């Protein structure tokens, strides 16, 4: 009679070893993001500029330190954003994060998720209460002044010109409408591109590609992915700077002329165009 463990008793331990080996073979979240970024030919500065996530947080996440994110909800949002920027599927990384940090958190409104991390000045809405008080004071003052003067002739002149005292005060109660945004230049506009500006058209002809574009001041004017068949046109007074995530999938037209470059599929290209090009700056 054997007093040792039966083969059935040893199987759970064998399964535990198999699971442990699988966990060791899987790279960490930060390592996976770092490897994908390097494979895409992007620096930490490139990823920070494209995603608006601060460089110190990108470094921390690549080192598997999520304490700088400010909580699980923010950490998941950063993982999703960084994964898309380096062409990774974020879902396996989010599942791995849930396994390592206690599952999925309670739903949180998505709107304010990255507001604290975006590098942009604070913008405040107009103070409508103060504007209304100022308008009422102006109207009362004008009416009082008109009654004090008793200038009927002046009122008749205003009526003859198609205005009244209340009409003259009304502009103070109305907010100025913002100017309509400039429409994106059409194909015909590109064909006759103005010589005093630089016009760049990007077309995803052979596949999808991540695109980033800056103006002559270095301000980001576009950051996103063009699907196959999509086009995007940029125009500036002196210079347009581009980063193409997959240059081999892109057709470029600068100042109405096609750029004949043999970009390789999957290559990352950084290009600058100015007035009078079509050569890369």
NUROLO-831979 format. One record per residue: x negated, y, z negated of N, C-alpha, C in turn; residue in one letter. Coordinates in nm, 3 decimals, padded with zeros to 5 digits. Example, Ala and Ser with C-alpha at 12.3 -4.5 7.8 and 13.67 -1.06 7.14 Angstrom:
<<-01.319,-00.569,-00.780>,<-01.230,-00.450,-00.780>,<-01.320,-00.330,-00.780>,a>
<<-01.285,-00.225,-00.708>,<-01.367,-00.106,-00.714>,<-01.290,00.003,-00.787>,s>
//
This chain:
<<-00.087,-00.121,00.000>,<00.000,00.000,00.000>,<-00.089,00.124,00.000>,x>
<<-00.063,00.212,00.093>,<-00.143,00.335,00.105>,<-00.085,00.442,00.016>,x>
<<-00.172,00.510,-00.054>,<-00.127,00.621,-00.141>,<-00.159,00.755,-00.080>,x>
<<-00.215,00.759,00.043>,<-00.248,00.887,00.109>,<-00.125,00.950,00.172>,x>
<<-00.143,01.069,00.232>,<-00.034,01.140,00.299>,<-00.003,01.071,00.431>,x>
<<00.124,01.065,00.464>,<00.165,01.010,00.593>,<00.138,01.110,00.703>,x>
<<00.131,01.070,00.831>,<00.113,01.165,00.943>,<00.220,01.272,00.945>,x>
<<00.345,01.234,00.903>,<00.451,01.334,00.904>,<00.422,01.445,00.805>,x>
<<00.358,01.409,00.689>,<00.327,01.511,00.588>,<00.222,01.608,00.637>,x>
<<00.134,01.567,00.730>,<00.027,01.653,00.776>,<00.070,01.746,00.887>,x>
<<00.184,01.718,00.956>,<00.224,01.798,01.072>,<00.251,01.945,01.039>,x>
<<00.316,01.978,00.926>,<00.336,02.121,00.897>,<00.206,02.197,00.888>,x>
<<00.103,02.132,00.830>,<-00.025,02.201,00.821>,<-00.087,02.220,00.958>,x>
<<-00.071,02.123,01.046>,<-00.123,02.137,01.181>,<-00.054,02.252,01.254>,x>
<<00.078,02.264,01.238>,<00.153,02.374,01.302>,<00.106,02.509,01.250>,x>
<<00.078,02.514,01.119>,<00.030,02.641,01.064>,<-00.103,02.680,01.126>,x>
<<-00.191,02.583,01.148>,<-00.321,02.614,01.210>,<-00.303,02.663,01.354>,x>
<<-00.210,02.599,01.428>,<-00.185,02.641,01.566>,<-00.136,02.785,01.570>,x>
<<-00.040,02.818,01.479>,<00.013,02.955,01.476>,<-00.098,03.054,01.440>,x>
<<-00.185,03.016,01.346>,<-00.295,03.105,01.306>,<-00.390,03.129,01.422>,x>
<<-00.418,03.022,01.500>,<-00.507,03.039,01.616>,<-00.446,03.133,01.718>,x>
<<-00.313,03.123,01.738>,<-00.247,03.212,01.835>,<-00.255,03.357,01.790>,x>
<<-00.237,03.380,01.659>,<-00.244,03.517,01.607>,<-00.383,03.575,01.627>,x>
<<-00.488,03.492,01.604>,<-00.625,03.540,01.621>,<-00.655,03.571,01.767>,x>
<<-00.596,03.495,01.861>,<-00.623,03.515,02.003>,<-00.556,03.642,02.056>,x>
<<-00.448,03.687,01.992>,<-00.377,03.806,02.039>,<-00.449,03.932,01.993>,x>
<<-00.483,04.026,02.084>,<-00.551,04.149,02.041>,<-00.457,04.236,01.958>,x>
<<-00.515,04.320,01.876>,<-00.435,04.413,01.795>,<-00.370,04.516,01.886>,x>
<<-00.273,04.589,01.833>,<-00.202,04.691,01.911>,<-00.299,04.797,01.959>,x>
<<-00.380,04.848,01.867>,<-00.475,04.953,01.905>,<-00.576,04.905,02.008>,x>
<<-00.625,04.780,01.991>,<-00.722,04.726,02.086>,<-00.660,04.711,02.225>,x>
<<-00.533,04.663,02.229>,<-00.466,04.647,02.359>,<-00.449,04.781,02.429>,x>
<<-00.411,04.886,02.354>,<-00.395,05.019,02.415>,<-00.529,05.073,02.463>,x>
<<-00.635,05.053,02.384>,<-00.767,05.103,02.422>,<-00.818,05.033,02.548>,x>
<<-00.803,04.901,02.554>,<-00.849,04.826,02.671>,<-00.773,04.870,02.797>,x>
<<-00.641,04.890,02.785>,<-00.562,04.933,02.900>,<-00.602,05.074,02.945>,x>
<<-00.630,05.162,02.849>,<-00.673,05.298,02.886>,<-00.806,05.295,02.961>,x>
<<-00.900,05.217,02.912>,<-01.031,05.208,02.977>,<-01.015,05.147,03.116>,x>
<<-00.931,05.044,03.128>,<-00.909,04.980,03.258>,<-00.846,05.077,03.358>,x>
<<-00.765,05.172,03.308>,<-00.702,05.271,03.396>,<-00.795,05.386,03.428>,x>
<<-00.915,05.389,03.370>,<-01.010,05.496,03.398>,<-00.975,05.628,03.331>,x>
<<-00.901,05.622,03.220>,<-00.856,05.743,03.151>,<-00.935,05.761,03.022>,x>
<<-00.963,05.888,02.989>,<-01.024,05.921,02.861>,<-00.915,05.948,02.758>,x>
<<-00.955,05.958,02.632>,<-00.859,05.993,02.527>,<-00.802,06.132,02.553>,x>
<<-00.886,06.223,02.606>,<-00.838,06.358,02.638>,<-00.732,06.352,02.748>,x>
<<-00.754,06.266,02.850>,<-00.654,06.252,02.958>,<-00.520,06.204,02.901>,x>
<<-00.524,06.103,02.816>,<-00.401,06.048,02.759>,<-00.333,06.150,02.668>,x>
<<-00.414,06.224,02.590>,<-00.356,06.326,02.501>,<-00.288,06.436,02.581>,x>
<<-00.352,06.481,02.691>,<-00.292,06.585,02.774>,<-00.165,06.536,02.842>,x>
<<-00.165,06.409,02.884>,<-00.050,06.356,02.957>,<00.069,06.329,02.866>,x>
<<00.044,06.291,02.741>,<00.153,06.251,02.652>,<00.187,06.356,02.548>,x>
<<00.101,06.460,02.532>,<00.117,06.562,02.428>,<00.101,06.504,02.287>,x>
<<00.039,06.387,02.275>,<00.006,06.330,02.144>,<-00.137,06.375,02.110>,x>
<<-00.156,06.430,01.989>,<-00.287,06.486,01.954>,<-00.396,06.380,01.961>,x>
<<-00.519,06.426,01.994>,<-00.629,06.334,02.015>,<-00.662,06.255,01.889>,x>
<<-00.653,06.318,01.770>,<-00.686,06.245,01.648>,<-00.588,06.131,01.622>,x>
<<-00.461,06.148,01.664>,<-00.363,06.041,01.646>,<-00.390,05.929,01.747>,x>
<<-00.428,05.964,01.872>,<-00.462,05.861,01.972>,<-00.580,05.777,01.922>,x>
<<-00.684,05.846,01.868>,<-00.799,05.772,01.814>,<-00.756,05.681,01.699>,x>
<<-00.671,05.732,01.609>,<-00.629,05.654,01.493>,<-00.549,05.531,01.535>,x>
<<-00.457,05.547,01.631>,<-00.376,05.434,01.675>,<-00.464,05.328,01.742>,x>
<<-00.562,05.371,01.824>,<-00.652,05.274,01.887>,<-00.737,05.200,01.784>,x>
<<-00.751,05.259,01.663>,<-00.821,05.192,01.554>,<-00.723,05.119,01.462>,x>
<<-00.595,05.104,01.506>,<-00.490,05.035,01.429>,<-00.462,05.103,01.297>,x>
<<-00.479,05.237,01.292>,<-00.444,05.316,01.174>,<-00.322,05.400,01.210>,x>
<<-00.205,05.362,01.157>,<-00.080,05.430,01.191>,<-00.036,05.529,01.082>,x>
<<-00.122,05.552,00.983>,<-00.083,05.641,00.873>,<-00.069,05.785,00.920>,x>
<<-00.143,05.825,01.025>,<-00.137,05.964,01.073>,<-00.009,05.991,01.151>,x>
<<00.068,05.887,01.184>,<00.190,05.906,01.265>,<00.304,05.965,01.184>,x>
<<00.303,05.947,01.050>,<00.408,06.004,00.968>,<00.526,05.911,00.944>,x>
<<00.511,05.782,00.968>,<00.620,05.689,00.942>,<00.639,05.591,01.057>,x>
<<00.718,05.484,01.031>,<00.738,05.378,01.130>,<00.805,05.429,01.257>,x>
<<00.905,05.518,01.241>,<00.978,05.566,01.359>,<00.883,05.642,01.451>,x>
<<00.800,05.728,01.394>,<00.705,05.804,01.475>,<00.598,05.712,01.534>,x>
<<00.554,05.614,01.455>,<00.452,05.521,01.506>,<00.505,05.444,01.626>,x>
<<00.630,05.396,01.620>,<00.688,05.324,01.734>,<00.700,05.414,01.855>,x>
<<00.739,05.541,01.832>,<00.750,05.633,01.945>,<00.616,05.658,02.011>,x>
<<00.510,05.673,01.929>,<00.376,05.695,01.985>,<00.327,05.571,02.062>,x>
<<00.354,05.452,02.006>,<00.312,05.329,02.075>,<00.380,05.320,02.211>,x>
<<00.510,05.347,02.216>,<00.583,05.341,02.344>,<00.526,05.443,02.444>,x>
<<00.500,05.566,02.397>,<00.451,05.671,02.487>,<00.312,05.639,02.539>,x>
<<00.221,05.597,02.451>,<00.084,05.565,02.493>,<00.082,05.444,02.586>,x>
<<00.165,05.344,02.559>,<00.168,05.225,02.644>,<00.210,05.261,02.787>,x>
<<00.312,05.345,02.802>,<00.354,05.385,02.935>,<00.246,05.465,03.007>,x>
<<00.172,05.548,02.933>,<00.067,05.631,02.995>,<-00.047,05.547,03.049>,x>
<<-00.074,05.430,02.988>,<-00.183,05.345,03.034>,<-00.131,05.222,03.109>,x>
<<-00.003,05.227,03.152>,<00.057,05.124,03.238>,<00.072,04.990,03.166>,x>
<<00.113,04.993,03.039>,<00.141,04.871,02.964>,<00.292,04.862,02.935>,x>
<<00.344,04.740,02.927>,<00.482,04.721,02.883>,<00.485,04.743,02.732>,x>
<<00.561,04.842,02.684>,<00.558,04.871,02.539>,<00.631,04.769,02.453>,x>
<<00.724,04.691,02.510>,<00.808,04.605,02.427>,<00.729,04.500,02.349>,x>
<<00.631,04.427,02.411>,<00.554,04.331,02.330>,<00.477,04.398,02.217>,x>
<<00.424,04.519,02.242>,<00.351,04.590,02.137>,<00.444,04.632,02.024>,x>
<<00.567,04.676,02.058>,<00.663,04.713,01.954>,<00.706,04.591,01.873>,x>
<<00.723,04.477,01.940>,<00.757,04.354,01.867>,<00.643,04.314,01.774>,x>
<<00.519,04.328,01.822>,<00.404,04.296,01.738>,<00.396,04.391,01.618>,x>
<<00.426,04.518,01.641>,<00.426,04.615,01.531>,<00.533,04.577,01.428>,x>
<<00.652,04.535,01.475>,<00.757,04.493,01.383>,<00.715,04.372,01.301>,x>
<<00.647,04.275,01.364>,<00.601,04.157,01.290>,<00.501,04.194,01.181>,x>
<<00.418,04.294,01.211>,<00.311,04.330,01.118>,<00.353,04.433,01.014>,x>
<<00.464,04.505,01.039>,<00.503,04.613,00.948>,<00.648,04.602,00.901>,x>
<<00.703,04.483,00.898>,<00.832,04.465,00.831>,<00.953,04.483,00.917>,x>
<<00.949,04.456,01.046>,<01.068,04.458,01.130>,<01.106,04.596,01.177>,x>
<<01.221,04.602,01.243>,<01.268,04.724,01.308>,<01.329,04.819,01.205>,x>
<<01.296,04.949,01.208>,<01.352,05.044,01.112>,<01.496,05.080,01.147>,x>
<<01.564,05.148,01.053>,<01.701,05.195,01.079>,<01.701,05.296,01.191>,x>
<<01.811,05.302,01.272>,<01.817,05.397,01.385>,<01.796,05.540,01.337>,x>
<<01.721,05.616,01.415>,<01.692,05.756,01.385>,<01.717,05.838,01.510>,x>
<<01.780,05.956,01.500>,<01.801,06.040,01.619>,<01.670,06.061,01.693>,x>
<<01.675,06.043,01.826>,<01.552,06.047,01.905>,<01.510,06.187,01.941>,x>
<<01.602,06.284,01.938>,<01.571,06.418,01.989>,<01.451,06.481,01.921>,x>
<<01.441,06.480,01.783>,<01.329,06.550,01.721>,<01.204,06.465,01.707>,x>
<<01.198,06.348,01.773>,<01.095,06.250,01.744>,<00.954,06.304,01.760>,x>
<<00.928,06.375,01.870>,<00.793,06.418,01.896>,<00.776,06.569,01.885>,x>
<<00.878,06.640,01.836>,<00.867,06.785,01.831>,<00.749,06.828,01.745>,x>
<<00.722,06.753,01.636>,<00.613,06.793,01.548>,<00.478,06.773,01.613>,x>
<<00.470,06.684,01.715>,<00.341,06.656,01.778>,<00.316,06.734,01.904>,x>
<<00.418,06.795,01.960>,<00.399,06.864,02.087>,<00.320,06.993,02.065>,x>
<<00.226,07.019,02.153>,<00.142,07.137,02.141>,<00.209,07.249,02.219>,x>
<<00.294,07.324,02.152>,<00.361,07.435,02.217>,<00.406,07.532,02.110>,x>
<<00.418,07.659,02.142>,<00.458,07.759,02.042>,<00.602,07.741,02.000>,x>
<<00.630,07.781,01.877>,<00.767,07.772,01.825>,<00.856,07.872,01.896>,x>
<<00.974,07.828,01.935>,<01.068,07.915,02.006>,<01.195,07.929,01.923>,x>
<<01.234,08.052,01.901>,<01.352,08.077,01.820>,<01.465,08.129,01.908>,x>
<<01.585,08.089,01.875>,<01.701,08.136,01.950>,<01.733,08.280,01.917>,x>
<<01.812,08.345,02.002>,<01.847,08.485,01.977>,<01.932,08.499,01.853>,x>
<<01.917,08.612,01.783>,<01.994,08.642,01.663>,<02.121,08.712,01.708>,x>
<<02.228,08.631,01.731>,<02.352,08.688,01.785>,<02.420,08.779,01.684>,x>
<<02.409,08.748,01.555>,<02.474,08.833,01.454>,<02.416,08.974,01.457>,x>
<<02.284,08.984,01.460>,<02.221,09.116,01.464>,<02.258,09.189,01.593>,x>
<<02.266,09.116,01.706>,<02.299,09.178,01.833>,<02.442,09.234,01.830>,x>
<<02.536,09.158,01.772>,<02.675,09.205,01.765>,<02.686,09.328,01.675>,x>
<<02.616,09.327,01.560>,<02.620,09.444,01.470>,<02.566,09.567,01.541>,x>
<<02.453,09.550,01.614>,<02.394,09.664,01.684>,<02.489,09.717,01.791>,x>
<<02.558,09.623,01.862>,<02.651,09.667,01.966>,<02.768,09.744,01.908>,x>
<<02.821,09.697,01.793>,<02.934,09.767,01.729>,<02.894,09.905,01.684>,x>
<<02.772,09.917,01.627>,<02.724,10.050,01.583>,<02.712,10.144,01.701>,x>
<<02.661,10.094,01.816>,<02.647,10.180,01.934>,<02.783,10.227,01.983>,x>
<<02.881,10.134,01.989>,<03.015,10.170,02.037>,<03.080,10.273,01.946>,x>
<<03.074,10.250,01.813>,<03.135,10.344,01.718>,<03.070,10.482,01.729>,x>
<<02.936,10.481,01.739>,<02.866,10.609,01.752>,<02.904,10.683,01.877>,x>
<<02.920,10.610,01.989>,<02.954,10.675,02.114>,<03.096,10.733,02.110>,x>
<<03.190,10.654,02.053>,<03.328,10.703,02.044>,<03.334,10.826,01.954>,x>
<<03.264,10.822,01.841>,<03.264,10.938,01.752>,<03.206,11.060,01.817>,x>
<<03.098,11.041,01.893>,<03.035,11.155,01.961>,<03.128,11.214,02.066>,x>
<<03.199,11.126,02.140>,<03.291,11.174,02.243>,<03.407,11.252,02.182>,x>
<<03.462,11.203,02.071>,<03.573,11.274,02.005>,<03.527,11.408,01.949>,x>
<<03.404,11.412,01.899>,<03.353,11.537,01.843>,<03.333,11.641,01.952>,x>
<<03.281,11.600,02.066>,<03.256,11.693,02.175>,<03.384,11.737,02.242>,x>
<<03.485,11.647,02.250>,<03.611,11.679,02.318>,<03.590,11.715,02.463>,x>
<<03.494,11.649,02.523>,<03.456,11.683,02.661>,<03.541,11.600,02.756>,x>
<<03.665,11.655,02.787>,<03.753,11.582,02.879>,<03.697,11.580,03.019>,x>
<<03.630,11.689,03.057>,<03.574,11.694,03.193>,<03.473,11.584,03.215>,x>
<<03.392,11.557,03.107>,<03.293,11.450,03.120>,<03.358,11.316,03.137>,x>
<<03.472,11.296,03.064>,<03.542,11.169,03.078>,<03.601,11.154,03.216>,x>
<<03.656,11.267,03.271>,<03.712,11.259,03.406>,<03.603,11.225,03.506>,x>
<<03.484,11.281,03.483>,<03.375,11.250,03.576>,<03.339,11.102,03.568>,x>
<<03.340,11.048,03.445>,<03.311,10.905,03.432>,<03.414,10.820,03.502>,x>
<<03.546,10.859,03.489>,<03.651,10.783,03.556>,<03.637,10.791,03.706>,x>
<<03.600,10.912,03.758>,<03.583,10.929,03.902>,<03.471,10.841,03.954>,x>
<<03.371,10.818,03.870>,<03.259,10.734,03.913>,<03.286,10.586,03.890>,x>
<<03.406,10.551,03.839>,<03.441,10.410,03.823>,<03.392,10.350,03.693>,x>
<<03.366,10.436,03.588>,<03.321,10.384,03.460>,<03.393,10.456,03.349>,x>
<<03.397,10.399,03.231>,<03.459,10.458,03.113>,<03.359,10.454,03.000>,x>
<<03.385,10.527,02.888>,<03.292,10.521,02.775>,<03.268,10.379,02.727>,x>
<<03.377,10.299,02.721>,<03.358,10.162,02.675>,<03.277,10.081,02.773>,x>
<<03.292,10.114,02.907>,<03.212,10.043,03.008>,<03.064,10.073,02.992>,x>
<<03.033,10.200,02.961>,<02.892,10.236,02.950>,<02.827,10.170,02.830>,x>
<<02.906,10.138,02.727>,<02.849,10.075,02.609>,<02.843,09.923,02.622>,x>
<<02.923,09.868,02.713>,<02.935,09.723,02.721>,<02.806,09.651,02.752>,x>
<<02.711,09.708,02.830>,<02.589,09.631,02.857>,<02.513,09.593,02.732>,x>
<<02.531,09.672,02.620>,<02.458,09.638,02.500>,<02.512,09.513,02.433>,x>
<<02.635,09.473,02.468>,<02.695,09.355,02.405>,<02.674,09.229,02.485>,x>
<<02.612,09.240,02.601>,<02.593,09.124,02.686>,<02.446,09.088,02.691>,x>
<<02.418,08.960,02.678>,<02.280,08.916,02.688>,<02.241,08.904,02.835>,x>
<<02.116,08.933,02.860>,<02.066,08.926,02.996>,<02.055,08.780,03.040>,x>
<<02.111,08.749,03.156>,<02.106,08.612,03.206>,<01.966,08.581,03.256>,x>
<<01.915,08.462,03.222>,<01.782,08.428,03.272>,<01.783,08.410,03.423>,x>
<<01.671,08.445,03.482>,<01.660,08.433,03.627>,<01.668,08.286,03.667>,x>
<<01.730,08.262,03.781>,<01.740,08.124,03.830>,<01.602,08.069,03.857>,x>
<<01.576,07.944,03.819>,<01.444,07.887,03.847>,<01.419,07.877,03.997>,x>
<<01.293,07.893,04.032>,<01.257,07.886,04.173>,<01.277,07.745,04.225>,x>
<<01.344,07.729,04.339>,<01.361,07.594,04.394>,<01.229,07.536,04.441>,x>
<<01.222,07.407,04.437>,<01.101,07.340,04.484>,<01.087,07.360,04.636>,x>
<<00.965,07.392,04.683>,<00.947,07.415,04.826>,<00.989,07.293,04.908>,x>
<<01.058,07.319,05.019>,<01.103,07.210,05.106>,<00.994,07.170,05.202>,x>
<<01.022,07.064,05.281>,<00.923,07.020,05.380>,<00.892,07.130,05.480>,x>
<<00.996,07.204,05.522>,<00.972,07.311,05.618>,<00.887,07.421,05.558>,x>
<<00.906,07.446,05.426>,<00.825,07.547,05.361>,<00.679,07.504,05.354>,x>
<<00.657,07.372,05.335>,<00.519,07.323,05.330>,<00.454,07.336,05.466>,x>
<<00.531,07.309,05.570>,<00.476,07.318,05.704>,<00.430,07.459,05.736>,x>
<<00.499,07.559,05.679>,<00.460,07.699,05.699>,<00.414,07.755,05.565>,x>
<<00.320,07.688,05.498>,<00.276,07.726,05.364>,<00.214,07.865,05.367>,x>
<<00.250,07.952,05.272>,<00.193,08.088,05.269>,<00.044,08.083,05.243>,x>
<<-00.029,08.173,05.309>,<-00.175,08.173,05.297>,<-00.222,08.231,05.165>,x>
<<-00.136,08.307,05.096>,<-00.178,08.366,04.969>,<-00.151,08.275,04.851>,x>
<<-00.107,08.149,04.875>,<-00.081,08.053,04.768>,<-00.136,07.917,04.809>,x>
<<-00.143,07.827,04.710>,<-00.179,07.689,04.740>,<-00.056,07.602,04.715>,x>
<<-00.022,07.520,04.815>,<00.095,07.434,04.808>,<00.051,07.289,04.825>,x>
<<00.087,07.204,04.727>,<00.047,07.064,04.727>,<00.172,06.977,04.716>,x>
<<00.185,06.883,04.810>,<00.297,06.788,04.807>,<00.241,06.649,04.783>,x>
<<00.298,06.579,04.683>,<00.256,06.443,04.647>,<00.371,06.348,04.680>,x>
<<00.343,06.244,04.760>,<00.446,06.147,04.799>,<00.399,06.007,04.760>,x>
<<00.484,05.934,04.684>,<00.454,05.796,04.646>,<00.497,05.705,04.761>,x>
<<00.408,05.687,04.857>,<00.443,05.616,04.980>,<00.434,05.465,04.966>,x>
<<00.335,05.416,04.890>,<00.310,05.272,04.885>,<00.330,05.211,04.747>,x>
<<00.397,05.277,04.658>,<00.421,05.223,04.525>,<00.437,05.335,04.425>,x>
<<00.454,05.300,04.299>,<00.472,05.400,04.194>,<00.336,05.443,04.140>,x>
<<00.331,05.566,04.088>,<00.205,05.618,04.034>,<00.235,05.726,03.931>,x>
<<00.155,05.727,03.824>,<00.165,05.834,03.725>,<00.093,05.958,03.779>,x>
<<00.156,06.074,03.765>,<00.102,06.200,03.818>,<00.098,06.304,03.706>,x>
<<-00.011,06.381,03.699>,<-00.018,06.498,03.612>,<-00.067,06.615,03.696>,x>
<<-00.007,06.734,03.679>,<-00.045,06.852,03.757>,<-00.053,06.972,03.664>,x>
<<-00.158,07.055,03.684>,<-00.176,07.178,03.606>,<-00.193,07.296,03.701>,x>
<<-00.156,07.418,03.652>,<-00.174,07.538,03.733>,<-00.313,07.597,03.710>,x>
<<-00.337,07.718,03.764>,<-00.471,07.776,03.756>,<-00.510,07.813,03.613>,x>
<<-00.412,07.826,03.524>,<-00.440,07.856,03.384>,<-00.462,07.730,03.301>,x>
<<-00.452,07.612,03.363>,<-00.466,07.487,03.290>,<-00.341,07.441,03.220>,x>
<<-00.228,07.508,03.248>,<-00.102,07.468,03.186>,<-00.038,07.353,03.264>,x>
<<00.016,07.255,03.190>,<00.078,07.138,03.252>,<00.210,07.179,03.319>,x>
<<00.223,07.153,03.450>,<00.347,07.184,03.521>,<00.424,07.058,03.559>,x>
<<00.361,06.942,03.549>,<00.432,06.816,03.570>,<00.354,06.703,03.505>,x>
<<00.426,06.610,03.445>,<00.365,06.493,03.382>,<00.469,06.381,03.386>,x>
<<00.450,06.283,03.475>,<00.548,06.177,03.485>,<00.510,06.075,03.591>,x>
<<00.600,05.983,03.616>,<00.577,05.874,03.711>,<00.665,05.896,03.834>,x>
<<00.603,05.889,03.951>,<00.678,05.892,04.077>,<00.702,05.749,04.122>,x>
<<00.829,05.715,04.146>,<00.860,05.585,04.201>,<00.837,05.587,04.352>,x>
<<00.826,05.468,04.410>,<00.802,05.459,04.553>,<00.914,05.531,04.630>,x>
<<00.875,05.619,04.720>,<00.969,05.698,04.797>,<00.993,05.836,04.740>,x>
<<00.952,05.861,04.614>,<00.970,05.993,04.553>,<00.862,06.089,04.601>,x>
<<00.894,06.218,04.601>,<00.797,06.322,04.634>,<00.805,06.432,04.530>,x>
<<00.697,06.507,04.517>,<00.692,06.620,04.425>,<00.602,06.727,04.487>,x>
<<00.646,06.852,04.480>,<00.571,06.963,04.540>,<00.534,07.063,04.432>,x>
<<00.407,07.108,04.433>,<00.357,07.206,04.337>,<00.302,07.326,04.413>,x>
<<00.321,07.446,04.359>,<00.273,07.568,04.424>,<00.220,07.663,04.318>,x>
<<00.106,07.724,04.344>,<00.045,07.817,04.249>,<-00.022,07.929,04.327>,x>
<<-00.051,08.038,04.258>,<-00.110,08.154,04.324>,<-00.254,08.130,04.367>,x>
<<-00.326,08.036,04.298>,<-00.466,08.019,04.335>,<-00.517,07.875,04.326>,x>
<<-00.463,07.791,04.234>,<-00.523,07.659,04.217>,<-00.423,07.561,04.160>,x>
<<-00.427,07.435,04.209>,<-00.349,07.324,04.155>,<-00.445,07.210,04.122>,x>
<<-00.439,07.160,03.997>,<-00.524,07.049,03.953>,<-00.438,06.924,03.937>,x>
<<-00.486,06.811,03.993>,<-00.409,06.687,03.992>,<-00.489,06.574,03.925>,x>
<<-00.414,06.483,03.858>,<-00.467,06.353,03.817>,<-00.371,06.249,03.873>,x>
<<-00.422,06.157,03.956>,<-00.340,06.053,04.017>,<-00.373,05.920,03.949>,x>
<<-00.273,05.859,03.884>,<-00.297,05.733,03.813>,<-00.323,05.616,03.907>,x>
<<-00.257,05.615,04.023>,<-00.281,05.511,04.125>,<-00.290,05.584,04.258>,x>
<<-00.410,05.633,04.290>,<-00.427,05.717,04.408>,<-00.400,05.642,04.537>,x>
<<-00.417,05.510,04.537>,<-00.395,05.434,04.658>,<-00.250,05.431,04.703>,x>
<<-00.157,05.464,04.613>,<-00.015,05.463,04.647>,<00.034,05.600,04.693>,x>
<<-00.054,05.700,04.700>,<-00.013,05.839,04.719>,<-00.055,05.891,04.857>,x>
<<00.036,05.970,04.921>,<00.003,06.054,05.035>,<00.001,06.198,04.988>,x>
<<-00.105,06.273,05.028>,<-00.120,06.412,04.984>,<-00.110,06.506,05.104>,x>
<<-00.038,06.618,05.085>,<-00.029,06.723,05.185>,<-00.066,06.854,05.117>,x>
<<-00.170,06.921,05.164>,<-00.219,07.045,05.104>,<-00.209,07.157,05.206>,x>
<<-00.133,07.261,05.169>,<-00.115,07.377,05.256>,<-00.069,07.336,05.395>,x>
<<00.022,07.237,05.399>,<00.082,07.195,05.525>,<00.003,07.091,05.602>,x>
<<-00.114,07.046,05.548>,<-00.196,06.948,05.619>,<-00.213,06.824,05.533>,x>
<<-00.208,06.706,05.597>,<-00.225,06.581,05.525>,<-00.371,06.557,05.493>,x>
<<-00.398,06.515,05.369>,<-00.535,06.485,05.326>,<-00.566,06.340,05.363>,x>
<<-00.662,06.322,05.449>,<-00.699,06.188,05.496>,<-00.811,06.134,05.408>,x>
<<-00.776,06.077,05.296>,<-00.872,06.017,05.204>,<-00.840,05.869,05.188>,x>
<<-00.944,05.787,05.182>,<-00.925,05.643,05.167>,<-00.924,05.607,05.019>,x>
<<-00.819,05.649,04.947>,<-00.807,05.617,04.806>,<-00.777,05.468,04.789>,x>
<<-00.844,05.406,04.693>,<-00.826,05.263,04.670>,<-00.707,05.238,04.577>,x>
<<-00.631,05.129,04.599>,<-00.519,05.096,04.508>,<-00.568,05.082,04.364>,x>
<<-00.497,05.145,04.271>,<-00.530,05.137,04.130>,<-00.636,05.234,04.084>,x>
<<-00.697,05.310,04.178>,<-00.801,05.405,04.138>,<-00.740,05.532,04.080>,x>
<<-00.810,05.592,03.984>,<-00.769,05.719,03.923>,<-00.851,05.831,03.986>,x>
<<-00.783,05.932,04.039>,<-00.850,06.042,04.106>,<-00.813,06.174,04.039>,x>
<<-00.914,06.259,04.019>,<-00.894,06.394,03.967>,<-00.930,06.493,04.077>,x>
<<-00.834,06.572,04.123>,<-00.850,06.657,04.240>,<-00.810,06.799,04.207>,x>
<<-00.875,06.896,04.273>,<-00.841,07.037,04.259>,<-00.832,07.098,04.399>,x>
<<-00.723,07.170,04.427>,<-00.702,07.234,04.556>,<-00.677,07.383,04.536>,x>
<<-00.730,07.463,04.630>,<-00.717,07.608,04.623>,<-00.665,07.661,04.756>,x>
<<-00.646,07.793,04.763>,<-00.601,07.854,04.888>,<-00.703,07.829,04.998>,x>
<<-00.654,07.797,05.115>,<-00.743,07.774,05.229>,<-00.793,07.631,05.240>,x>
<<-00.766,07.544,05.135>,<-00.807,07.403,05.146>,<-00.728,07.342,05.260>,x>
<<-00.767,07.230,05.325>,<-00.730,07.105,05.260>,<-00.845,07.020,05.206>,x>
<<-00.951,07.069,05.163>,<-01.053,06.986,05.106>,<-01.042,06.991,04.954>,x>
<<-01.076,06.878,04.888>,<-01.069,06.874,04.742>,<-01.172,06.969,04.684>,x>
<<-01.131,07.040,04.575>,<-01.221,07.133,04.509>,<-01.319,07.061,04.419>,x>
//
